[in-house]
Amino acid sequence: MLLSRPDQMQLDQFLQDMKHTAGLEVGYPVAFDLDFSALTPFLGISLNNAGDPFMPMTYQLNSHAFEREVVSFFAELTRAPVDQWWGYVTNGSTEGNLYGMYLAREQLPNGIVYFSQDSHYSVSKNLHFLNMRHIMIRSQPNGEIDYDDLRETLRIRRDVEPIIFANIGTTMKEARDDVGRIRSILEDLAIGNYYIHSDAALCGGYASYLDPKPSWDFQDGADSIAISGHKFYGSPIPCGIVLARRSYVERIGHSVSYIGSKDTTISGSRNGLTPLVLWYAIRALGHEGLREWASKALATAEYAERQFLDAGIEAWRNPSALTVVFPKPKAEICEKWQLASSAGQSHLICMPHVTRQTVDAVLEDIIASNEEAT
C-alpha cells in the first residue's frame, strides 16, 4: 500500500525534522544509541501481550516468552527474592508506579502514602485515581527526601500503616532516596507493617552498575519497583518494567475466560513489541555493555559539570548522577536544546548518546547568550 506523493513528502519531512530535533535533545532522559531496525518486520504482526506473561493464553500472537526473559533480567538486577517475585512490561513508569501503589493499597487498605515534594507529577494523579490518603514530605535542597521530616511525620501517625513512595532519581535533580535509611526509620519507630515502593524510572536501568550502589532495591527493602525502558535502555516506544513481591500480586489476580489466562496487570491488552525492544537491548549490550554505558555517561556528566563551573556557571549534580543542574538560561536556549526547567533551574541529562561535543555546544550557546545580555 503506497501513500500519495504529498502524504509521503509529509512523512519524509517529519522524519527529517525528528532526526534533527533528536540531535539537539539533552534535557530529557532518553537514549538514542541502539539501532532497533532488526525488529521492523514485527510491525506487520499484531503482537498483544494480554494477561499474565507467566501463564498461557488463547491469543497466540504474543511475545510473552521474551517478556519473561526481560522481567527475569530486571529481577536479577534488582536483587528480587528468588522465586518470590513477579513482574511485567508496562506502558511506562507512571503505570509501574500506579501498580505499586495499587498493590500497597490492597495490602494496607487504611495506609497513608508518604512522598516527597520532588516526586514526579504523576504520583499525585495516581493517588487520586486510587483514592489513597497521602502526605507530602519536605525535600532537601538536593531533591532527596527530608528524613527528619519523614521520621517526625511517621512518629505522629504511628497508629496508621505507612506506604513510602521512594524516588530513585527525581525528575529535575536525579536525587535518590535511601531505601535502607527509610526502612531503618520505620524499624526505629517500631512500625511493623509498612510498604515501600521504589520509583526507579530514571536510575533503575543503571543503579546496580554504580559504585557505590544506591540503596534502592528489594534487598534494601523495596516491596515493588518501577523502571523505565525508554530512558537508559533507549526504547523508541515509551515502556517500563514493574516488579513486586509475588505474595502481594497474588492478592489481585483473577481469571479471564475470554483470553484463557489470569490478568494480574493494570492495562490488560499490552504492546507486544516493547518486550522485544527491551530484550534486544539487553541481549545486544549485556551487563558489561550496560556497565560501560553507565561509566561513559557518568564521565560525560563529570565533564559537563566541570566545564560549566570553569565557565563561571553555578552547575552542580548529585553524587553519581547523570543530571547536571544549572541556572535557567534564556528561553531560546531552553527551546533549542529542549532543556527541562523548574523554579529557575534547568538541567541537561548526559545519557549515553550525549557527547562532550554536545556539551560544549550547549555551553557555547549559553555563554554567547549571557554575553549578549551584558
N, C-alpha and C positions, 0 to 999 in steps of 0.2 A: 504494500500500500504506500503510495507516494503522496507527498504534500504538494500543493500548488507552489509555484515558484515564489510568490510573495510570502507564503507561510514558511517555506524553507529558509528564505532570507531572514525572516524574523527570528527563527530559531538559531540560525548561524550567528546572527548579530548578538543574540542573548548569550550564547556560549563564549563568544569573543569578549563580551563585557564582563562576564563572570570570571573568566581566566585572568583578566586584567585586575579586577577587584580582589581576587584571591591573593594576588601578588602584593597587595597593599594592606592585608589584614593581619594586624598584630595585637588588637585589643580584646580579642575573644579567644577562649581556649579550644581551638580546633586545629587539627593537623592535616597536612596535605601531602605527606611523604609517600604513601603507598599507592601503587597502581592496581586498581581492582578490576581492570578491563577483562581479566580472565573469567570473571563472573558474568559478563554481559549475556551469554546465551541463556542464563537462567531468568532473564527478564521476560522471556516468552512463555514462562510457566507460572501459573497462579499458585505460588507456594504459601500455604496458610497453616500456621502452627497453632491451631486452636487447642485449648485444653492443656493438660499436664504433659510436659515434654518427656516425662519418665513413664508414661503409660501409652499403650497403643490407641489409635483412633481409626475410625472407619474411613475418613478422608485421607487418602494415602499420598497426596501431593503435599508433603511437608518435609521440613529439614530438621525434625526432632533429633535425629542421630547427631547432627552437627551441633545443635543447641546443647545437647547433653555434654558434648566434649567441651564446649565453651564454658558452661557453668562449672564443670569439673575443674577446668583450668583456674577459674577465679576462686573456687573453693580452696584450692591449694594455695593460691596467692594470699588469701585472707585467713589462712590457718583455721578453716572451719573444722568443727569436730568430726572425726571420721565416722561416716555412715549416719550422722545425726544432723545433716544439713539438707536444704532443698533450695532450688533457685530456678529462674527462667530469664529469658531475654525480653526486656521491656521496650517500650517506645521512647524511653529516656528516663533520666533520674527523677523527674517530677513524679512519674508513675512509680518508680522504685521507692521513693520516699513516702508516697501515698500508701504503698503496700506495707512498708514497715510500720507506719502509724496505724494502719488497719489491723495488723497482727497485734500491735500493742494494745489497741482498744479492746480487742476480743479477749486478750489475756488479762488486762486490767481495766475493766469497763468503767470504773469510777476514778481512774487515774487522771492526773494533771500533767500536761506536756510542758516541759521547760525547754526553751530555745533562746538563743542569743539575738541581740539586735542585728548582728551581721549575717544572720541566716538568709538563705535565698528567699526571694519574694514569694515563691510558690508554697512555702511552708504554711503561711497563714491561710492561703487558699485551700490547701489540703485539709487543714484542721477545721476549716469552715465546712468543707464537704462532709467530713466525718463527725461534725458536731462535737468536737472534743474540747474540754476545758483546757486552757493554756495560760502560761505566764511567760512574759518576755524577760530575760535576764540581761543585765548590762554586759557590754563588750569592753574589753581592754582596748587601749589605743591601737594595738597591732591587729585587732579584729578577733582575737581569741576570747572565749567566754570568760567572764569575771568569776573566778572560782569562789571568791569570798561572798559575792552576792548570791551565787548559786547555793552555797552552803547555808547562808542565813535564811534564804527563802525556803529551802527544804526543811530547815530546823523548825521554822514557824508552822509548817504544814506536815509535820511528821506522821500525822494520822491519815494522810492521803497518799496512796501509792504513786510514786513518780515515774514518768516516762521522759527520758532525756533524749533530746534531739541534738546530737553532736555534729559539728561541722568539721569535716576533714578537707579543708581548703575552701575558705569563704570566697564569695564572688569577687570582691574588689581587692582583698589583701592576701588571699591564699593563707589565711590563718587556720591552724589546726587545733581543735580542742583535744585535750589529752584524755582519752577514754579511761586509761588506767587511773588517773588522778580523780576523775569523776566517780569511778567505782569506789575508790578509797574514801571519798567524802560520804558516799552512801553507807559504806560499812562503818565508818566512824560514828555516824548518826544512828547506827543500829537499825537501818532500814533494810528489811529482809526481802521484800517484794518490790522489784523495780524492773524497768525495761530500758535498754539503751540502743538507740538506732544511730548508725554512722552514715551521714550523708557524705560519701566519698566520691561524689560526682567528678570533682576536679582532680583530686590527688589519688584516688583509688587505683588508677591504672599504673602508677609508678611508685606509690608509697613504700611498697615492700622492697624496692630497689635502692632506697635511700639509706645513707649511713651517717648518723644513727637513724634507725627506723622509727617513725612516729608511733605513738600508742593509739591504735585505731581499729584493730581487727577483732576477730572472735576470741582469740586467746587473751586479748587485752580486756575483754568484757562486753563486746558488742553482741546484741541479740539478732540484729539484721543489718545489712549493709547494701547501699545503693552505689553503683559505679556507672559512669557514663562511657558509652562506646564510641561516640563521635568526637570526643576530646582527644586524649592522648593516643587512642588507637586509630584515629583518623577515618572512622566510618563516614562515607558520603551521605548516609541516611541517619538522622537522629535515632539513637537507640541507647540501651543501657542494660545493666545486669543487676538483678536483685537476688540476694542470698539471705537465708534466715534459718534459724534452728527448726529442724523438722517437726518437733513436737508442737510448735506454735502453728505451723502450716496445717497440720492435720486437723486442727480445730475448725478450719474454714472450708475445707474441700467438700464438694458434693458431686454426685454422678450426673452426667448429662447423656441421656439415651440418644439424642439426635446425633452426637458425634462419637458415641460409643467409648467415652472416656470420662475422666474426672476433671472438673475445672477448679484449679487452685490459683488462678490468676485473676487480675483485675479486668483486662481488656478482652478476654475471650479469644476471638479471632486475632491472631498476631502475625505480623510480617514475617514470612519465612525466609526472606532474603538476608535480613540483618544477621542472623546466626551464621550464615555462610561468610558474610563480610568479616565478622569478628573471628571466625575460625581461620579464614585466610590470613588475617593479620597476625594471629597468634602463631600459626604454622610458618609463616614467612619470616618472622622475627625470632620467635622462641625467647626463652628467658634471657639468654645472653644478648640478643639483639635489642630487647626492650631495656635491658640494663644499660647498654651503650647509648640508646636513645635518651634515657634519663640523664646520663652523665653528660652527653653533648648539650642537652637543653639547659642543664644547670650551669655549665661553663659559659654558655651564651648569656644567661641571666646575670652571672657574676660580671661578665664583660660589660653588659649594658649598665648595670648599677655603677660600676667604676667609671665608665665613660661619662655618664650623666653627672656624677659628682665632680669629676675633673673639669667639666664644663660649667660648674657653678650651679647646677640644678639639684635641688634637695631631693634626691631619689633615695629610696630605701626598699628593702624587701625582708620578709620573714626568713628565718633560717631554712636552708634547703628549699627555697621557693623559686618557682619559675616566673613569678609575677613581680615586676618592678613598678613601684608606685612613685608618682611624682606630681608636682602641682599641675593643674589642668592648663594646657596650652590654649592658644586661640582656637576658635570654633573651626576654622578652615583646616587646621592641623588634625583636630579630632575627626573631622569628616573624612579627610583624605586617607588616614591610617586606621580609621574605624576604632578609635580609642574609647573604650568604655570609661565613663566618668561619673563621679558621685561626690557630693559635698566638697567641691573644689579640688578634687584629686582625680587623676587619670592613671591608667596603668597600661603596660604592654606585657604580654604573656609570651615567654620565649619557648613556645612549643618547638618540637624538633625541626620543623621546616624553617623556622626563623633563623636567619644567618647574622653574622656580625656586620655584614654589609648592609643588611636591612636596618639593623640597629643604628648604624652610622647615618643612614639616610633619614631616619626619623629624627635623630638628634640634630642633624644639619638643618632640617626644616624648622625645628623648634628654635634653634639659635638664631637663624635668619629672621624668624618672626619676631623674636624678642628684640633684635637689633632694630628692626623697622619701627617697633613701638617706642624706642628711645630716640 
